[in-house]
Amino acid sequence: MTTRILYKITFLSAGKIYELYARRVTASSLWGFTEVSDLVFDVNEGLVVDPTEERLRDEFAHTRVLHLPMQSVLRVEEVDRKGQLSIRDAGTGEKVVTPFPMPAKPR
């Protein structure tokens, strides 16, 4: 049985910290960039369980390879299994996408 390598990539982009999972991370042929490819997303049918994952899947839907500037890559980890994806504000560390919409206050 062969196990496929899985990487968790944490990088900074436009004032937000992104956490994605990918199967390949290599030095890019573009000088000063890190190449991230084979992005991993859960494929859920029907009800959307994780709005952050849905947002990231939409944002990177047509991406074959990400070329990230080396200085924007905060961390690359080889992991055993995929965890929850996240987008955080770089200044506060708070999640940008909330798990569930909050109901409006009744008037």
MOPAC internal coordinates of N, CA, C and O (Angstrom, degrees):
PM7 1SCF
backbone

  N    0.0000 0     0.00 0     0.00 0    0    0    0
  C    1.4465 1     0.00 0     0.00 0    1    0    0
  C    1.5305 1   109.01 1     0.00 0    2    1    0
  O    1.2310 1   120.46 1   -51.39 1    3    2    1
  N    1.3114 1   116.73 1   128.61 1    3    2    1
  C    1.4527 1   120.50 1   178.31 1    5    3    2
  C    1.5188 1   109.28 1  -101.31 1    6    5    3
  O    1.2310 1   121.28 1   -45.37 1    7    6    5
  N    1.3091 1   115.15 1   134.63 1    7    6    5
  C    1.4630 1   119.49 1   176.01 1    9    7    6
  C    1.5131 1   108.08 1   -99.52 1   10    9    7
  O    1.2310 1   121.03 1   -44.21 1   11   10    9
  N    1.3132 1   115.64 1   135.79 1   11   10    9
  C    1.4565 1   120.42 1   179.40 1   13   11   10
  C    1.5196 1   109.01 1   -87.22 1   14   13   11
  O    1.2310 1   121.15 1   -44.57 1   15   14   13
  N    1.3169 1   115.41 1   135.43 1   15   14   13
  C    1.4532 1   121.36 1  -179.49 1   17   15   14
  C    1.5225 1   108.82 1   -71.17 1   18   17   15
  O    1.2310 1   121.14 1   -41.27 1   19   18   17
  N    1.3381 1   115.42 1   138.73 1   19   18   17
  C    1.4576 1   121.57 1   179.47 1   21   19   18
  C    1.5246 1   108.55 1  -129.42 1   22   21   19
  O    1.2310 1   120.73 1   -47.95 1   23   22   21
  N    1.3229 1   116.20 1   132.05 1   23   22   21
  C    1.4567 1   122.13 1  -179.65 1   25   23   22
  C    1.5233 1   110.39 1  -115.44 1   26   25   23
  O    1.2310 1   121.08 1   -37.25 1   27   26   25
  N    1.3213 1   115.54 1   142.75 1   27   26   25
  C    1.4595 1   122.10 1   170.80 1   29   27   26
  C    1.5224 1   105.92 1  -105.58 1   30   29   27
  O    1.2310 1   120.87 1   -59.36 1   31   30   29
  N    1.3337 1   115.94 1   120.64 1   31   30   29
  C    1.4498 1   121.70 1  -177.25 1   33   31   30
  C    1.5207 1   109.02 1  -111.23 1   34   33   31
  O    1.2310 1   120.30 1   -54.39 1   35   34   33
  N    1.3295 1   117.04 1   125.61 1   35   34   33
  C    1.4539 1   122.88 1   176.91 1   37   35   34
  C    1.5191 1   107.04 1  -114.12 1   38   37   35
  O    1.2310 1   121.23 1   -56.91 1   39   38   37
  N    1.3499 1   115.26 1   123.09 1   39   38   37
  C    1.4618 1   118.76 1  -177.86 1   41   39   38
  C    1.5206 1   110.84 1  -144.02 1   42   41   39
  O    1.2310 1   121.30 1   -20.81 1   43   42   41
  N    1.3204 1   115.12 1   159.19 1   43   42   41
  C    1.4603 1   123.38 1  -178.53 1   45   43   42
  C    1.5240 1   109.28 1  -101.26 1   46   45   43
  O    1.2310 1   120.81 1   -48.51 1   47   46   45
  N    1.3496 1   116.06 1   131.49 1   47   46   45
  C    1.4601 1   120.91 1   177.82 1   49   47   46
  C    1.5214 1   109.46 1  -150.95 1   50   49   47
  O    1.2310 1   120.23 1   -56.17 1   51   50   49
  N    1.3132 1   117.17 1   123.83 1   51   50   49
  C    1.4661 1   124.02 1   176.72 1   53   51   50
  C    1.5250 1   112.67 1    52.13 1   54   53   51
  O    1.2310 1   120.22 1  -135.75 1   55   54   53
  N    1.3285 1   117.18 1    44.25 1   55   54   53
  C    1.4625 1   121.56 1   176.89 1   57   55   54
  C    1.5142 1   115.05 1    76.54 1   58   57   55
  O    1.2310 1   120.56 1  -168.70 1   59   58   57
  N    1.3287 1   116.53 1    11.30 1   59   58   57
  C    1.4605 1   120.99 1   178.88 1   61   59   58
  C    1.5177 1   109.96 1  -127.02 1   62   61   59
  O    1.2310 1   121.10 1   -30.84 1   63   62   61
  N    1.3204 1   115.51 1   149.16 1   63   62   61
  C    1.4577 1   121.14 1   176.99 1   65   63   62
  C    1.5268 1   107.56 1  -102.41 1   66   65   63
  O    1.2310 1   120.82 1   -60.53 1   67   66   65
  N    1.3203 1   116.04 1   119.47 1   67   66   65
  C    1.4594 1   122.82 1   179.94 1   69   67   66
  C    1.5208 1   109.69 1  -101.05 1   70   69   67
  O    1.2310 1   120.79 1   -37.09 1   71   70   69
  N    1.3284 1   116.09 1   142.91 1   71   70   69
  C    1.4611 1   122.01 1   170.99 1   73   71   70
  C    1.5174 1   107.60 1  -123.71 1   74   73   71
  O    1.2310 1   120.69 1   -62.77 1   75   74   73
  N    1.3400 1   116.29 1   117.23 1   75   74   73
  C    1.4564 1   123.07 1  -179.79 1   77   75   74
  C    1.5143 1   109.75 1  -125.90 1   78   77   75
  O    1.2310 1   120.66 1   -16.97 1   79   78   77
  N    1.3113 1   116.35 1   163.03 1   79   78   77
  C    1.4593 1   122.72 1   175.06 1   81   79   78
  C    1.5201 1   108.55 1  -118.14 1   82   81   79
  O    1.2310 1   120.81 1   -39.44 1   83   82   81
  N    1.3468 1   116.05 1   140.56 1   83   82   81
  C    1.4551 1   121.29 1  -178.76 1   85   83   82
  C    1.5199 1   109.70 1  -147.75 1   86   85   83
  O    1.2310 1   121.17 1   -20.32 1   87   86   85
  N    1.3061 1   115.37 1   159.68 1   87   86   85
  C    1.4696 1   121.72 1   178.47 1   89   87   86
  C    1.5261 1   112.39 1   -90.08 1   90   89   87
  O    1.2310 1   119.84 1   156.69 1   91   90   89
  N    1.3462 1   117.91 1   -23.31 1   91   90   89
  C    1.4581 1   120.01 1  -177.86 1   93   91   90
  C    1.5193 1   110.80 1  -133.13 1   94   93   91
  O    1.2310 1   121.02 1   -47.29 1   95   94   93
  N    1.3300 1   115.66 1   132.71 1   95   94   93
  C    1.4643 1   123.18 1   172.76 1   97   95   94
  C    1.5281 1   106.25 1  -137.14 1   98   97   95
  O    1.2310 1   121.38 1   -59.52 1   99   98   97
  N    1.3382 1   114.97 1   120.48 1   99   98   97
  C    1.4648 1   119.68 1  -178.72 1  101   99   98
  C    1.5236 1   109.54 1  -142.05 1  102  101   99
  O    1.2310 1   121.12 1   -10.86 1  103  102  101
  N    1.3254 1   115.46 1   169.14 1  103  102  101
  C    1.4600 1   120.43 1   172.05 1  105  103  102
  C    1.5272 1   107.00 1   -71.40 1  106  105  103
  O    1.2310 1   120.45 1   -47.35 1  107  106  105
  N    1.3078 1   116.74 1   132.65 1  107  106  105
  C    1.4567 1   121.73 1  -177.29 1  109  107  106
  C    1.5210 1   110.65 1   -77.03 1  110  109  107
  O    1.2310 1   120.96 1   -23.28 1  111  110  109
  N    1.3230 1   115.77 1   156.72 1  111  110  109
  C    1.4668 1   120.02 1   173.53 1  113  111  110
  C    1.5279 1   110.14 1   -73.37 1  114  113  111
  O    1.2310 1   120.67 1   165.12 1  115  114  113
  N    1.3509 1   116.32 1   -14.88 1  115  114  113
  C    1.4593 1   121.10 1   173.11 1  117  115  114
  C    1.5227 1   107.88 1   -84.05 1  118  117  115
  O    1.2310 1   120.03 1   -55.62 1  119  118  117
  N    1.3059 1   117.56 1   124.38 1  119  118  117
  C    1.4559 1   121.32 1  -175.66 1  121  119  118
  C    1.5311 1   110.96 1   -60.07 1  122  121  119
  O    1.2310 1   120.32 1   -50.40 1  123  122  121
  N    1.3505 1   117.00 1   129.60 1  123  122  121
  C    1.4494 1   122.41 1   175.75 1  125  123  122
  C    1.5221 1   114.37 1    87.11 1  126  125  123
  O    1.2310 1   119.85 1  -169.56 1  127  126  125
  N    1.3240 1   117.90 1    10.44 1  127  126  125
  C    1.4562 1   121.47 1  -178.73 1  129  127  126
  C    1.5175 1   111.28 1  -121.23 1  130  129  127
  O    1.2310 1   120.89 1   -26.40 1  131  130  129
  N    1.3190 1   115.90 1   153.60 1  131  130  129
  C    1.4610 1   123.75 1   173.39 1  133  131  130
  C    1.5196 1   107.33 1  -108.78 1  134  133  131
  O    1.2310 1   120.56 1   -47.67 1  135  134  133
  N    1.3145 1   116.54 1   132.33 1  135  134  133
  C    1.4595 1   122.10 1  -177.35 1  137  135  134
  C    1.5294 1   109.70 1   -97.23 1  138  137  135
  O    1.2310 1   120.69 1   -54.65 1  139  138  137
  N    1.3176 1   116.28 1   125.35 1  139  138  137
  C    1.4633 1   122.63 1   179.35 1  141  139  138
  C    1.5266 1   107.28 1  -122.33 1  142  141  139
  O    1.2310 1   120.48 1   -56.81 1  143  142  141
  N    1.3346 1   116.69 1   123.19 1  143  142  141
  C    1.4665 1   119.52 1  -178.79 1  145  143  142
  C    1.5202 1   110.88 1  -139.02 1  146  145  143
  O    1.2310 1   121.31 1    -7.56 1  147  146  145
  N    1.3082 1   115.10 1   172.44 1  147  146  145
  C    1.4703 1   123.34 1  -176.53 1  149  147  146
  C    1.5260 1   110.38 1    55.98 1  150  149  147
  O    1.2310 1   120.91 1  -122.49 1  151  150  149
  N    1.3281 1   115.87 1    57.51 1  151  150  149
  C    1.4685 1   121.43 1   178.80 1  153  151  150
  C    1.5250 1   109.89 1   -61.71 1  154  153  151
  O    1.2310 1   120.81 1   -35.93 1  155  154  153
  N    1.3347 1   116.06 1   144.07 1  155  154  153
  C    1.4636 1   121.59 1  -176.43 1  157  155  154
  C    1.5198 1   109.38 1  -113.72 1  158  157  155
  O    1.2310 1   121.14 1   -56.90 1  159  158  157
  N    1.3435 1   115.42 1   123.10 1  159  158  157
  C    1.4610 1   122.38 1   175.17 1  161  159  158
  C    1.5169 1   108.18 1  -130.26 1  162  161  159
  O    1.2310 1   120.42 1   -29.98 1  163  162  161
  N    1.3352 1   116.80 1   150.02 1  163  162  161
  C    1.4616 1   120.44 1   172.98 1  165  163  162
  C    1.5119 1   107.90 1   -73.88 1  166  165  163
  O    1.2310 1   121.04 1   -38.92 1  167  166  165
  N    1.3106 1   115.62 1   141.08 1  167  166  165
  C    1.4612 1   120.22 1   177.40 1  169  167  166
  C    1.5250 1   106.75 1  -105.63 1  170  169  167
  O    1.2310 1   121.06 1   -79.01 1  171  170  169
  N    1.3400 1   115.58 1   100.99 1  171  170  169
  C    1.4596 1   121.36 1   179.38 1  173  171  170
  C    1.5190 1   108.92 1  -104.58 1  174  173  171
  O    1.2310 1   121.25 1   -48.55 1  175  174  173
  N    1.3110 1   115.22 1   131.45 1  175  174  173
  C    1.4617 1   119.09 1   176.15 1  177  175  174
  C    1.5145 1   108.07 1   -96.76 1  178  177  175
  O    1.2310 1   121.28 1   -36.13 1  179  178  177
  N    1.3187 1   115.16 1   143.87 1  179  178  177
  C    1.4624 1   119.36 1   175.69 1  181  179  178
  C    1.5129 1   112.15 1    84.03 1  182  181  179
  O    1.2310 1   120.41 1    55.06 1  183  182  181
  N    1.3143 1   116.82 1  -124.94 1  183  182  181
  C    1.4570 1   124.17 1  -174.01 1  185  183  182
  C    1.5207 1   111.55 1   -62.54 1  186  185  183
  O    1.2310 1   120.48 1   -47.87 1  187  186  185
  N    1.3184 1   116.69 1   132.13 1  187  186  185
  C    1.4638 1   121.74 1   177.12 1  189  187  186
  C    1.5211 1   108.06 1   -80.10 1  190  189  187
  O    1.2310 1   120.75 1   -60.77 1  191  190  189
  N    1.3289 1   116.17 1   119.23 1  191  190  189
  C    1.4573 1   121.01 1  -178.21 1  193  191  190
  C    1.5171 1   111.45 1   -91.75 1  194  193  191
  O    1.2310 1   120.23 1   141.00 1  195  194  193
  N    1.3219 1   117.17 1   -39.00 1  195  194  193
  C    1.4555 1   121.70 1  -176.13 1  197  195  194
  C    1.5335 1   109.93 1  -122.88 1  198  197  195
  O    1.2310 1   119.70 1   -77.29 1  199  198  197
  N    1.3436 1   118.18 1   102.71 1  199  198  197
  C    1.4603 1   120.03 1  -178.33 1  201  199  198
  C    1.5308 1   113.56 1   -64.84 1  202  201  199
  O    1.2310 1   119.92 1   152.41 1  203  202  201
  N    1.3323 1   117.76 1   -27.59 1  203  202  201
  C    1.4642 1   120.47 1   177.51 1  205  203  202
  C    1.5192 1   109.96 1   -65.94 1  206  205  203
  O    1.2310 1   120.64 1   134.57 1  207  206  205
  N    1.3120 1   116.38 1   -45.43 1  207  206  205
  C    1.4660 1   120.25 1   178.93 1  209  207  206
  C    1.5293 1   110.59 1   -63.13 1  210  209  207
  O    1.2310 1   120.41 1   140.25 1  211  210  209
  N    1.3210 1   116.82 1   -39.75 1  211  210  209
  C    1.4610 1   121.28 1   178.09 1  213  211  210
  C    1.5309 1   110.50 1   -62.02 1  214  213  211
  O    1.2310 1   120.51 1   136.77 1  215  214  213
  N    1.3304 1   116.63 1   -43.23 1  215  214  213
  C    1.4679 1   121.19 1   179.67 1  217  215  214
  C    1.5288 1   110.99 1   -64.34 1  218  217  215
  O    1.2310 1   120.21 1   135.95 1  219  218  217
  N    1.3361 1   117.19 1   -44.05 1  219  218  217
  C    1.4625 1   120.78 1   179.63 1  221  219  218
  C    1.5254 1   110.83 1   -67.60 1  222  221  219
  O    1.2310 1   120.13 1   140.63 1  223  222  221
  N    1.3169 1   117.36 1   -39.37 1  223  222  221
  C    1.4604 1   121.09 1   177.91 1  225  223  222
  C    1.5297 1   110.01 1   -61.25 1  226  225  223
  O    1.2310 1   120.29 1   138.22 1  227  226  225
  N    1.3380 1   117.05 1   -41.78 1  227  226  225
  C    1.4665 1   120.50 1   177.46 1  229  227  226
  C    1.5308 1   111.47 1   -66.62 1  230  229  227
  O    1.2310 1   120.46 1   137.52 1  231  230  229
  N    1.3344 1   116.73 1   -42.48 1  231  230  229
  C    1.4673 1   120.78 1  -178.20 1  233  231  230
  C    1.5231 1   112.34 1   -64.68 1  234  233  231
  O    1.2310 1   120.24 1   142.02 1  235  234  233
  N    1.3323 1   117.15 1   -37.98 1  235  234  233
  C    1.4608 1   121.52 1  -175.99 1  237  235  234
  C    1.5311 1   112.54 1  -109.34 1  238  237  235
  O    1.2310 1   120.21 1  -157.50 1  239  238  237
  N    1.3365 1   117.21 1    22.50 1  239  238  237
  C    1.4685 1   121.88 1  -175.50 1  241  239  238
  C    1.5279 1   113.19 1   -58.76 1  242  241  239
  O    1.2310 1   119.88 1   140.21 1  243  242  241
  N    1.2953 1   117.84 1   -39.79 1  243  242  241
  C    1.4662 1   121.05 1  -175.64 1  245  243  242
  C    1.5226 1   112.25 1  -105.95 1  246  245  243
  O    1.2310 1   120.50 1  -160.55 1  247  246  245
  N    1.3231 1   116.64 1    19.45 1  247  246  245
  C    1.4661 1   121.53 1  -178.07 1  249  247  246
  C    1.5200 1   110.07 1   -90.99 1  250  249  247
  O    1.2310 1   120.83 1   -59.56 1  251  250  249
  N    1.3274 1   116.02 1   120.44 1  251  250  249
  C    1.4662 1   119.82 1   174.54 1  253  251  250
  C    1.5191 1   110.16 1   -88.47 1  254  253  251
  O    1.2310 1   120.89 1   136.22 1  255  254  253
  N    1.3474 1   115.89 1   -43.78 1  255  254  253
  C    1.4569 1   121.40 1  -178.34 1  257  255  254
  C    1.5245 1   108.53 1  -140.39 1  258  257  255
  O    1.2310 1   120.65 1   -48.35 1  259  258  257
  N    1.3243 1   116.36 1   131.65 1  259  258  257
  C    1.4653 1   121.84 1   172.83 1  261  259  258
  C    1.5244 1   107.46 1   -95.42 1  262  261  259
  O    1.2310 1   120.26 1   -49.62 1  263  262  261
  N    1.3124 1   117.11 1   130.38 1  263  262  261
  C    1.4648 1   121.49 1   173.51 1  265  263  262
  C    1.5249 1   105.47 1  -109.76 1  266  265  263
  O    1.2310 1   120.80 1   -79.07 1  267  266  265
  N    1.3116 1   116.07 1   100.93 1  267  266  265
  C    1.4661 1   121.92 1  -177.19 1  269  267  266
  C    1.5208 1   110.31 1   -96.69 1  270  269  267
  O    1.2310 1   119.76 1   -47.06 1  271  270  269
  N    1.3349 1   118.06 1   132.94 1  271  270  269
  C    1.4694 1   119.13 1   174.84 1  273  271  270
  C    1.5311 1   109.25 1   -58.18 1  274  273  271
  O    1.2310 1   120.70 1   -43.48 1  275  274  273
  N    1.3210 1   116.27 1   136.52 1  275  274  273
  C    1.4725 1   120.12 1  -175.76 1  277  275  274
  C    1.5232 1   112.38 1   -55.57 1  278  277  275
  O    1.2310 1   119.96 1   144.45 1  279  278  277
  N    1.3360 1   117.68 1   -35.55 1  279  278  277
  C    1.4615 1   120.04 1  -177.75 1  281  279  278
  C    1.5303 1   112.36 1   -72.82 1  282  281  279
  O    1.2310 1   119.42 1   165.02 1  283  282  281
  N    1.3389 1   118.71 1   -14.98 1  283  282  281
  C    1.4663 1   120.20 1   178.80 1  285  283  282
  C    1.5284 1   112.12 1   -89.20 1  286  285  283
  O    1.2310 1   120.06 1   165.21 1  287  286  285
  N    1.3237 1   117.48 1   -14.79 1  287  286  285
  C    1.4671 1   121.08 1  -179.99 1  289  287  286
  C    1.5241 1   108.30 1   -79.66 1  290  289  287
  O    1.2310 1   120.94 1   -62.85 1  291  290  289
  N    1.3362 1   115.80 1   117.15 1  291  290  289
  C    1.4598 1   120.49 1  -179.32 1  293  291  290
  C    1.5221 1   112.24 1   -88.57 1  294  293  291
  O    1.2310 1   121.07 1   144.42 1  295  294  293
  N    1.3388 1   115.56 1   -35.58 1  295  294  293
  C    1.4603 1   118.53 1  -174.99 1  297  295  294
  C    1.5251 1   109.61 1  -162.96 1  298  297  295
  O    1.2310 1   120.87 1   -36.74 1  299  298  297
  N    1.3360 1   115.95 1   143.26 1  299  298  297
  C    1.4608 1   122.80 1   171.31 1  301  299  298
  C    1.5206 1   105.98 1  -129.40 1  302  301  299
  O    1.2310 1   120.97 1   -57.91 1  303  302  301
  N    1.3316 1   115.74 1   122.09 1  303  302  301
  C    1.4593 1   121.21 1  -178.80 1  305  303  302
  C    1.5205 1   109.79 1  -121.38 1  306  305  303
  O    1.2310 1   120.05 1   -42.23 1  307  306  305
  N    1.3198 1   117.51 1   137.77 1  307  306  305
  C    1.4567 1   121.41 1   170.61 1  309  307  306
  C    1.5224 1   105.99 1   -89.70 1  310  309  307
  O    1.2310 1   120.38 1   -58.98 1  311  310  309
  N    1.3412 1   116.88 1   121.02 1  311  310  309
  C    1.4627 1   121.55 1  -174.04 1  313  311  310
  C    1.5215 1   110.82 1  -120.88 1  314  313  311
  O    1.2310 1   121.23 1   -17.03 1  315  314  313
  N    1.3422 1   115.26 1   162.97 1  315  314  313
  C    1.4543 1   120.84 1   179.08 1  317  315  314
  C    1.5197 1   112.92 1   -82.49 1  318  317  315
  O    1.2310 1   120.88 1   144.71 1  319  318  317
  N    1.3454 1   115.93 1   -35.29 1  319  318  317
  C    1.4660 1   118.87 1  -178.85 1  321  319  318
  C    1.5274 1   109.91 1  -147.82 1  322  321  319
  O    1.2310 1   121.64 1   -19.46 1  323  322  321
  N    1.3117 1   114.46 1   160.54 1  323  322  321
  C    1.4560 1   121.90 1  -177.66 1  325  323  322
  C    1.5162 1   110.19 1   -76.40 1  326  325  323
  O    1.2310 1   121.22 1   -42.98 1  327  326  325
  N    1.3280 1   115.27 1   137.02 1  327  326  325
  C    1.4564 1   121.71 1   175.62 1  329  327  326
  C    1.5198 1   109.71 1  -108.92 1  330  329  327
  O    1.2310 1   120.96 1    15.59 1  331  330  329
  N    1.3051 1   115.76 1  -164.41 1  331  330  329
  C    1.4598 1   121.34 1  -179.34 1  333  331  330
  C    1.5284 1   109.75 1   -77.52 1  334  333  331
  O    1.2310 1   120.73 1   -43.60 1  335  334  333
  N    1.3265 1   116.22 1   136.40 1  335  334  333
  C    1.4514 1   121.44 1   176.56 1  337  335  334
  C    1.5136 1   109.19 1   -78.71 1  338  337  335
  O    1.2310 1   120.40 1   -24.18 1  339  338  337
  N    1.3249 1   116.84 1   155.82 1  339  338  337
  C    1.4624 1   117.83 1   178.21 1  341  339  338
  C    1.5199 1   111.26 1  -151.13 1  342  341  339
  O    1.2310 1   122.22 1   -24.69 1  343  342  341
  N    1.3323 1   113.36 1   155.31 1  343  342  341
  C    1.4565 1   122.93 1   170.34 1  345  343  342
  C    1.5199 1   104.72 1  -127.94 1  346  345  343
  O    1.2310 1   120.49 1   -57.90 1  347  346  345
  N    1.3268 1   116.67 1   122.10 1  347  346  345
  C    1.4606 1   121.11 1  -177.99 1  349  347  346
  C    1.5267 1   110.21 1  -122.52 1  350  349  347
  O    1.2310 1   121.32 1   -27.89 1  351  350  349
  N    1.3139 1   115.08 1   152.11 1  351  350  349
  C    1.4572 1   120.94 1   173.60 1  353  351  350
  C    1.5227 1   106.95 1   -71.93 1  354  353  351
  O    1.2310 1   119.81 1   -49.62 1  355  354  353
  N    1.3204 1   117.97 1   130.38 1  355  354  353
  C    1.4647 1   121.40 1  -176.74 1  357  355  354
  C    1.5249 1   112.44 1   -65.43 1  358  357  355
  O    1.2310 1   120.04 1   147.94 1  359  358  357
  N    1.3320 1   117.53 1   -32.06 1  359  358  357
  C    1.4612 1   120.63 1  -177.84 1  361  359  358
  C    1.5135 1   113.55 1   -77.17 1  362  361  359
  O    1.2310 1   120.71 1   133.80 1  363  362  361
  N    1.3277 1   116.24 1   -46.20 1  363  362  361
  C    1.4681 1   119.95 1  -174.11 1  365  363  362
  C    1.5265 1   113.51 1  -100.42 1  366  365  363
  O    1.2310 1   120.07 1   156.64 1  367  366  365
  N    1.3278 1   117.47 1   -23.36 1  367  366  365
  C    1.4556 1   120.79 1  -177.36 1  369  367  366
  C    1.5211 1   113.20 1    82.52 1  370  369  367
  O    1.2310 1   120.45 1  -178.53 1  371  370  369
  N    1.3431 1   116.74 1     1.47 1  371  370  369
  C    1.4618 1   120.11 1  -179.98 1  373  371  370
  C    1.5197 1   110.38 1   -78.77 1  374  373  371
  O    1.2310 1   120.85 1   -32.02 1  375  374  373
  N    1.3382 1   115.98 1   147.98 1  375  374  373
  C    1.4508 1   120.60 1   177.96 1  377  375  374
  C    1.5153 1   110.28 1   -63.72 1  378  377  375
  O    1.2310 1   120.80 1   -39.95 1  379  378  377
  N    1.3250 1   116.08 1   140.05 1  379  378  377
  C    1.4494 1   121.83 1  -179.31 1  381  379  378
  C    1.5240 1   110.26 1   -81.54 1  382  381  379
  O    1.2310 1   119.88 1   140.99 1  383  382  381
  N    1.3156 1   117.83 1   -39.01 1  383  382  381
  C    1.4596 1   122.29 1   179.34 1  385  383  382
  C    1.5174 1   107.95 1  -102.09 1  386  385  383
  O    1.2310 1   120.24 1   -56.78 1  387  386  385
  N    1.3239 1   117.15 1   123.22 1  387  386  385
  C    1.4598 1   120.65 1   178.78 1  389  387  386
  C    1.5231 1   109.70 1   -80.83 1  390  389  387
  O    1.2310 1   119.59 1   -31.84 1  391  390  389
  N    1.3452 1   118.39 1   148.16 1  391  390  389
  C    1.4539 1   120.77 1  -176.71 1  393  391  390
  C    1.5264 1   113.88 1   -61.84 1  394  393  391
  O    1.2310 1   119.96 1   138.51 1  395  394  393
  N    1.3237 1   117.69 1   -41.49 1  395  394  393
  C    1.4550 1   121.44 1  -178.94 1  397  395  394
  C    1.5197 1   108.79 1  -138.15 1  398  397  395
  O    1.2310 1   119.80 1   -37.30 1  399  398  397
  N    1.3403 1   117.99 1   142.70 1  399  398  397
  C    1.4591 1   118.93 1   177.77 1  401  399  398
  C    1.5248 1   110.11 1   -67.36 1  402  401  399
  O    1.2310 1   121.11 1   -39.71 1  403  402  401
  N    1.3093 1   115.48 1   140.29 1  403  402  401
  C    1.4655 1   120.86 1   178.66 1  405  403  402
  C    1.5187 1   108.79 1   -85.86 1  406  405  403
  O    1.2310 1   119.65 1   -44.04 1  407  406  405
  N    1.3341 1   118.27 1   135.96 1  407  406  405
  C    1.4597 1   119.72 1   179.04 1  409  407  406
  C    1.5303 1   110.65 1   -68.65 1  410  409  407
  O    1.2310 1   121.18 1   -29.34 1  411  410  409
  N    1.3239 1   115.35 1   150.66 1  411  410  409
  C    1.4547 1   120.48 1   178.94 1  413  411  410
  C    1.5229 1   109.54 1   -72.42 1  414  413  411
  O    1.2310 1   121.00 1   -29.95 1  415  414  413
  N    1.3186 1   115.70 1   150.05 1  415  414  413
  C    1.4585 1   119.97 1   178.59 1  417  415  414
  C    1.5251 1   110.04 1   -69.52 1  418  417  415
  O    1.2310 1   119.93 1   -44.96 1  419  418  417
  N    1.3395 1   117.73 1   135.04 1  419  418  417
  C    1.4700 1   118.84 1   177.43 1  421  419  418
  C    1.5221 1   110.85 1   -68.87 1  422  421  419
  O    1.2310 1   120.65 1   -33.72 1  423  422  421
  N    1.2917 1   116.36 1   146.28 1  423  422  421
  C    1.4724 1   120.34 1  -178.74 1  425  423  422
  C    1.4873 1   110.26 1  -101.91 1  426  425  423
  O    1.2310 1   120.10 1   180.00 1  427  426  425

